[in-house]
C-alpha cells in the first residue's frame, strides 16, 4: 500500500461526500475539480488541468471561493501542456496554494515538453514556475507514468469511530514503452504523453482520461475498465482515442455516467463516439452549448455528488450549457437533477 501523501480526520461517515465537477467552456478548455467533504467542510481538494477565459475568469477558482470557502489545494494534476488544459494554472496555484504545500503531479516526459510537437507556447513558463515552487527534492512534485509497478498515490481519511478510507490515484498512462520511445522526440505530439488515471475511494471509481491518445489506449490493462462509476471521456470525445468506449463495455457498474467537454475547433465531441458510450450502457453528459444552441454563459459545469457511506450517486447538478446526449437527440439538464432511484454502485 502506498504511503499516504496526507492524512485528514473526519467525524461522521454518513456525512462524507465525493464531489466531482467537470467544467468546460463553449469553445475549448476543461478542468476537473474533486472535493471530498464532510457535509459542507472540505477535507481534500484535487484539481486536474485548468482553464480560464481571456478576461481571467476561472470557474474552478470561483467554485472553490463561493461553495467551499477558498480552501487550499491538496494536489494539482497537469495531464499535458496544451492551452485548453493549461491556461490559468498559475492563477489557480497563486489563489489556492499560496504556501505551495500541495502536490503537483505531471507526466514523466513533461520535463522534455520543449521537444513536443505544438505545445502551448506558455507551457514552459508554467513548468519553470512549478519546478521552482514545488522542488523535486521535497517530494512535492511527482512524475507519473514511467513505472507501472509503482503503486497509487494515496490520501487517507481517518476517524476515531469510523473506517479508514483511502483515496487512491492509479496512473495508467502514459505507458512506459511510449515514454521511452518519444522522450526528446521533436515529432511527439503532447497527447501521447497525456496522463490518464483512476481515482478511487470506497467503491467509487472515476476515470480521468485527459487527452489520452489512441496509441496509449492499447497499453492499458482491461482491468482498469471493469469498475468505473464516472468516465471523464478522454480528448473531448474525439476520434483520436480509438475504441476506448468499447472497452468500458466491460464495466460492472450499474448506470455509469460519462462526461465530456467540447473542443469546437475540431467539432468535438463527435456524435458517433458519444453513441459508443451510450451503446455501452453509459449515461452521457456534455458541457458546452448543445448542437444548434447559442451558449447561455461562458462555461458549463456538471456536478456529480456521491455518497461515500452508501457508494451511490446521490445527485447530479447541471449548470446552463450542459445537456444529456441520448443518441438521437439531446436533452438540457435542469439546474438540479436528483436521480429518482440511487442504486448501489457495485
LINFENKA-V792471 format. One line per field, one symbol per residue. ss: DSSP state (@ for helix, = for strand, . for the rest). psi: psi as a letter, one per 30 degrees, with the letter a starting at -180 (. if undefined). A space follows every 50 residues. Layout:
# LINFENKA-V792471
ss->???
psi->???
This chain:
# LINFENKA-V792471
ss->...======...@@@=========.....=========..========.. ........@@@@@@@@@@......====....@@@@..@@@@@@@@.... ..=====@@@@@@@@.=.....@@@@@@@@@@@..@@@..====...... ..=======..============..@@@@@@@......=@@@@..===== =..=====.....@@@@....@@@@....===.@@@@.@@@..@@@@@@@ ......====..=@@@.=..@@@@@@@@@...=====............= =======....=======...====....===....=.........
psi->kkkkekklklejefgkkjkjkjklleelklkkkkkkljcgjkekjkkjlk lllfggkjeeeeeeeefgghllkfkkjjelhlefgfkfeeeeeeeghegh fakkkllegeegfffljhlkfgeeeeeeeeeefikefggfjkjlgejffk alkklkkllehllkkkjkjjkfkkkeeeeeefkgjfgjkfffgkkklkkk jhfkkkjjfbhkkeeeeffkkffeffjkekjjkkhghlgggbheeeefff kfkkhkkkkllljfeghklkefeeeeeefggkjkkkllklkfkkkflglk kkjkjkjfefhljelkkkllgllkkgeflljkklekjkkfkjkkj.
